[in-house]
Amino acid sequence: MSLRKFIVDWLDLRLGVRDLVEQNLTRYLLPRNINIWYSLGAVLLTLFGLQFLTGFLLLIYYVPDTTQAFASVKHITNEVPYGWLIRNTHAVGSNLIVVVLLLHMLSALFMSAYKKPRELTWLFGFILFNLTLALCLTGYLLPWSQLSFWATTVATEAPGAIPVVGEHVVRFLRGGAMVGEATLGRFFALHVMGLPLLFALMLGLHLFCVRRAGISRPPFGRDYRPAPKRHSFEHEYHPGGIPFFPNYAVKEGAVVCFFLALLAVLVFFAPNLFIPPAAFEPANPFVTPERIKPEWYFLWAYQTLKIFPSEAMGLAVQGAAMTFLALLPFIDRFSERRPARRPLFVGCFVLGILLFIGLSLWGHWS
């Protein structure tokens, strides 16, 4: 008897691992017309795992102190063996995660995967999206560079426009009147402990909902019909579908490898694509750079605040847009999911993407 068979038999007798594997891999059937957009969830899991690993390695040398933070990052990049690789993978990976996350959400919107009975799946995913942005924001300050200091100063000023409580929110975020030692400590604690714990909880709930409800069938093809109304819970099965393993797992693995290759290309050949020159200067609270702007995924929000007569109005519009997106499954109650039969939704979908791109470009060049 081989060692592998002995271990499997031992575990199977106690935990039923063979049945567990069959139910979740070989006998777990997916729709035959499932497409590569469904693989973006696996890509995100891989990239988040890589972020956790590189972030843990960075913690070994990083010092969360305003007098030592920039020097410690410089030490990691220039002196620690392969430190430049770990730091660049962490920095570039965070930007790639936002790109994949946006594609994942857009594909779910286009294929109406948020509709009943998957309202909670969408809601937990939307919270994960916001937590990712919060992780990016809190991590941005940690190198304590000129760019991160002033970008955080601008970002934490925005809530000050909220009537009545705005100033209190700003002081709470900064831990004082100005961005300083307390801000760095708070952002560090949130980035390495508070937000990851909340993220892990939301991720677990999101994956539980996906597995419990079943994979939604892509709304394409002549055979597709809207699902009948349900009055009780029912797992969505796909008789005649393809097994998750090995059929779809191989395709999913190929998509994951593509994005890992893209990450490697960016890290080795264009590591500064997302890192402006000001990120290589230590923070100086007494010298304000000429052009301070947030990262590319916050440019739409930055420009929105500028085009309205007051920042409070800009914040209200942003809040309304985000609330609408979060509650979309509860607002859109039609069972039809085929994009060809939803011209109004597809029109708004395209206009929304163009608006996001237009505001971001406007914010970048303004």
WOCOR-V928342 format. One record per residue. N is the residue number from 1. RES is the residue in one letter. PHI is phi in radians with two decimals (NA if undefined). PSI is psi as a letter, one per 40 degrees, with the letter a starting at -180 (none if undefined). BURIAL is # if it has 24 or more other C-alpha atoms within 12 Angstrom, else .. Layout:
# WOCOR-V928342
N,RES,PHI,PSI,BURIAL  N,RES,PHI,PSI,BURIAL
This chain:
# WOCOR-V928342
1,M,NA,h,.  2,S,-1.26,i,.  3,L,-1.07,d,.  4,R,-1.08,d,.  5,K,-1.17,d,.  6,F,-1.09,d,.  7,I,-1.14,d,.  8,V,-1.11,d,.  9,D,-1.08,d,.  10,W,-1.11,d,.  11,L,-1.22,d,.  12,D,-1.12,d,.  13,L,-1.12,d,.  14,R,-1.71,d,.  15,L,-2.14,e,.  16,G,1.11,f,.  17,V,-1.17,d,.  18,R,-1.10,d,.  19,D,-1.14,d,.  20,L,-1.09,d,.  21,V,-1.15,d,.  22,E,-1.11,d,.  23,Q,-1.13,d,.  24,N,-1.79,e,.  25,L,-2.20,c,.  26,T,-1.29,d,.  27,R,-1.75,e,.  28,Y,-1.51,h,#  29,L,-1.65,h,#  30,L,-1.97,i,#  31,P,-1.00,i,#  32,R,-1.14,d,#  33,N,-1.68,f,#  34,I,-1.08,i,#  35,N,-1.99,i,.  36,I,-1.23,e,#  37,W,-1.09,d,#  38,Y,-1.25,e,#  39,S,-1.43,e,#  40,L,-1.13,d,#  41,G,-1.10,d,#  42,A,-1.16,d,#  43,V,-1.07,d,#  44,L,-1.13,d,#  45,L,-1.05,d,#  46,T,-1.14,d,#  47,L,-1.17,d,#  48,F,-1.15,d,#  49,G,-1.07,d,.  50,L,-1.16,d,#  51,Q,-1.11,d,#  52,F,-1.10,d,#  53,L,-1.14,d,.  54,T,-1.17,d,#  55,G,-1.12,d,#  56,F,-1.10,d,.  57,L,-1.16,d,#  58,L,-1.12,d,#  59,L,-1.08,d,#  60,I,-1.10,d,.  61,Y,-1.95,e,#  62,Y,-1.26,i,#  63,V,-2.05,h,#  64,P,-1.41,g,#  65,D,-2.42,h,#  66,T,-1.07,d,#  67,T,-1.49,e,.  68,Q,-2.20,e,.  69,A,-1.06,d,#  70,F,-1.10,d,#  71,A,-1.12,d,#  72,S,-1.19,d,#  73,V,-1.17,d,#  74,K,-1.12,d,#  75,H,-1.11,d,.  76,I,-1.05,d,#  77,T,-1.23,d,#  78,N,-1.76,d,.  79,E,-2.12,d,.  80,V,-1.24,h,.  81,P,-0.97,h,.  82,Y,1.06,e,.  83,G,-1.11,d,#  84,W,-1.06,d,#  85,L,-1.19,d,#  86,I,-1.16,d,#  87,R,-1.16,d,#  88,N,-1.15,d,#  89,T,-1.10,d,#  90,H,-1.17,d,#  91,A,-1.25,d,#  92,V,-1.21,d,#  93,G,-1.04,d,#  94,S,-1.12,d,#  95,N,-1.22,d,#  96,L,-1.15,d,#  97,I,-1.06,d,#  98,V,-1.11,d,#  99,V,-1.06,d,#  100,V,-1.15,d,#  101,L,-1.11,d,#  102,L,-1.11,d,#  103,L,-1.10,d,#  104,H,-1.08,d,#  105,M,-1.22,d,#  106,L,-1.13,d,#  107,S,-1.16,d,#  108,A,-1.12,d,#  109,L,-1.18,d,#  110,F,-1.10,d,#  111,M,-1.63,e,#  112,S,0.94,f,#  113,A,-1.26,e,#  114,Y,-1.47,e,#  115,K,-1.29,i,#  116,K,-0.81,h,#  117,P,-1.79,f,#  118,R,-1.90,f,#  119,E,-1.07,d,#  120,L,-1.22,d,#  121,T,-1.03,d,#  122,W,-1.12,d,#  123,L,-1.09,d,#  124,F,-1.15,d,#  125,G,-1.14,d,#  126,F,-1.14,d,#  127,I,-1.10,d,#  128,L,-1.06,d,#  129,F,-1.05,d,#  130,N,-1.19,d,#  131,L,-1.14,d,#  132,T,-1.10,d,#  133,L,-1.10,d,#  134,A,-1.15,d,#  135,L,-1.11,d,#  136,C,-1.12,d,#  137,L,-1.13,d,#  138,T,-1.23,d,#  139,G,-1.26,d,#  140,Y,-1.10,d,#  141,L,-1.37,d,#  142,L,-1.01,d,#  143,P,-1.16,e,#  144,W,0.92,f,#  145,S,-1.61,i,#  146,Q,-1.02,d,#  147,L,-1.15,d,#  148,S,-1.16,d,#  149,F,-1.11,d,#  150,W,-1.35,d,#  151,A,-1.13,d,#  152,T,-1.21,d,#  153,T,-1.03,d,#  154,V,-1.16,d,#  155,A,-1.12,d,#  156,T,-1.41,e,#  157,E,-1.35,d,#  158,A,-0.96,d,#  159,P,-1.11,e,#  160,G,-1.08,e,#  161,A,-1.39,e,#  162,I,-1.21,h,.  163,P,-1.03,i,.  164,V,1.25,d,.  165,V,-1.73,e,.  166,G,-0.95,d,.  167,E,-1.11,d,.  168,H,-1.16,d,.  169,V,-1.13,d,.  170,V,-1.08,d,#  171,R,-1.16,d,#  172,F,-1.15,d,.  173,L,-1.15,d,#  174,R,-1.50,d,#  175,G,1.31,e,.  176,G,2.94,a,.  177,A,-1.33,d,.  178,M,-2.13,i,#  179,V,-1.21,h,#  180,G,-2.82,a,#  181,E,-1.00,d,#  182,A,-1.13,d,.  183,T,-1.12,d,#  184,L,-1.05,d,#  185,G,-1.08,d,#  186,R,-1.17,d,#  187,F,-1.14,d,#  188,F,-1.12,d,#  189,A,-1.09,d,.  190,L,-1.17,d,#  191,H,-1.22,d,#  192,V,-1.74,e,#  193,M,-2.35,c,.  194,G,-1.05,d,.  195,L,-1.18,d,#  196,P,-1.06,d,#  197,L,-1.13,d,.  198,L,-1.14,d,.  199,F,-1.09,d,#  200,A,-1.08,d,#  201,L,-1.12,d,.  202,M,-1.15,d,#  203,L,-1.12,d,#  204,G,-1.07,d,.  205,L,-1.17,d,.  206,H,-1.09,d,#  207,L,-1.17,d,#  208,F,-1.06,d,.  209,C,-1.11,d,#  210,V,-1.07,d,#  211,R,-1.24,d,.  212,R,-1.22,d,.  213,A,-1.37,d,#  214,G,1.66,i,#  215,I,-1.24,h,#  216,S,-1.30,i,#  217,R,-1.33,h,#  218,P,-1.02,h,#  219,P,-1.44,f,#  220,F,-2.28,i,#  221,G,1.71,i,.  222,R,-1.23,d,.  223,D,-1.47,e,.  224,Y,-1.25,h,.  225,R,-2.33,i,.  226,P,-0.99,i,#  227,A,-1.17,h,.  228,P,-1.16,i,.  229,K,-1.12,h,.  230,R,-1.97,i,.  231,H,-2.02,e,.  232,S,-2.61,i,.  233,F,-1.14,h,.  234,E,-2.61,h,.  235,H,-1.19,h,.  236,E,-1.45,h,#  237,Y,-1.64,i,.  238,H,-2.33,g,.  239,P,-1.02,h,.  240,G,1.43,e,.  241,G,-1.40,a,.  242,I,-1.77,i,#  243,P,-1.14,i,#  244,F,-1.06,d,#  245,F,-2.14,h,.  246,P,-1.69,e,.  247,N,-0.95,d,.  248,Y,-1.42,d,#  249,A,-1.04,d,#  250,V,-1.15,d,.  251,K,-1.12,d,#  252,E,-1.09,d,#  253,G,-1.09,d,#  254,A,-1.12,d,.  255,V,-1.16,d,#  256,V,-1.05,d,#  257,C,-1.10,d,.  258,F,-1.06,d,.  259,F,-1.25,d,#  260,L,-1.17,d,#  261,A,-1.15,d,.  262,L,-1.09,d,#  263,L,-1.08,d,#  264,A,-1.12,d,.  265,V,-1.06,d,.  266,L,-1.14,d,#  267,V,-1.15,d,#  268,F,-1.50,d,.  269,F,-1.97,e,.  270,A,-2.53,f,.  271,P,-1.14,d,#  272,N,-1.66,e,.  273,L,-1.02,d,.  274,F,-1.85,e,#  275,I,-2.14,h,#  276,P,-1.14,i,.  277,P,-1.00,d,.  278,A,-1.10,e,#  279,A,-1.30,e,#  280,F,-1.81,e,.  281,E,-1.98,i,.  282,P,-1.16,i,#  283,A,-1.09,h,#  284,N,-2.33,h,.  285,P,-1.11,e,.  286,F,-1.73,e,.  287,V,-2.19,h,.  288,T,-1.60,h,.  289,P,-1.08,i,.  290,E,-1.15,d,.  291,R,-2.20,h,.  292,I,-1.93,h,#  293,K,-2.37,i,#  294,P,-1.27,i,#  295,E,-1.15,i,#  296,W,-1.00,d,#  297,Y,-1.39,e,#  298,F,-1.87,e,#  299,L,-1.12,d,#  300,W,-1.08,d,#  301,A,-1.22,d,#  302,Y,-1.05,d,#  303,Q,-1.26,d,#  304,T,-1.06,d,#  305,L,-1.12,d,#  306,K,-1.43,d,.  307,I,-1.51,e,.  308,F,-1.62,i,.  309,P,-1.02,d,.  310,S,-2.37,i,.  311,E,-1.15,d,#  312,A,-1.09,d,#  313,M,-1.17,d,.  314,G,-1.08,d,#  315,L,-1.12,d,#  316,A,-1.12,d,.  317,V,-1.14,d,.  318,Q,-1.08,d,#  319,G,-1.09,d,.  320,A,-1.14,d,.  321,A,-1.12,d,.  322,M,-1.19,d,.  323,T,-1.13,d,.  324,F,-1.07,d,.  325,L,-1.10,d,#  326,A,-1.10,d,#  327,L,-1.69,e,#  328,L,-0.92,d,#  329,P,-1.07,d,#  330,F,-1.54,e,.  331,I,-1.62,d,.  332,D,-1.50,g,.  333,R,-1.76,e,.  334,F,-1.26,i,.  335,S,-1.44,e,#  336,E,-1.15,h,#  337,R,-2.04,e,#  338,R,-1.21,h,#  339,P,-1.00,d,#  340,A,-1.12,d,.  341,R,-1.78,e,.  342,R,-2.27,g,.  343,P,-1.07,d,.  344,L,-1.14,d,.  345,F,-1.14,d,.  346,V,-1.11,d,.  347,G,-1.07,d,.  348,C,-1.12,d,.  349,F,-1.05,d,#  350,V,-1.16,d,.  351,L,-1.08,d,.  352,G,-1.09,d,.  353,I,-1.13,d,.  354,L,-1.11,d,.  355,L,-1.14,d,.  356,F,-1.06,d,#  357,I,-1.16,d,.  358,G,-1.09,d,.  359,L,-1.12,d,#  360,S,-1.14,d,#  361,L,-1.14,d,.  362,W,-1.06,d,.  363,G,-1.12,d,#  364,H,-1.23,d,.  365,W,-1.64,e,.  366,S,-1.28,none,.
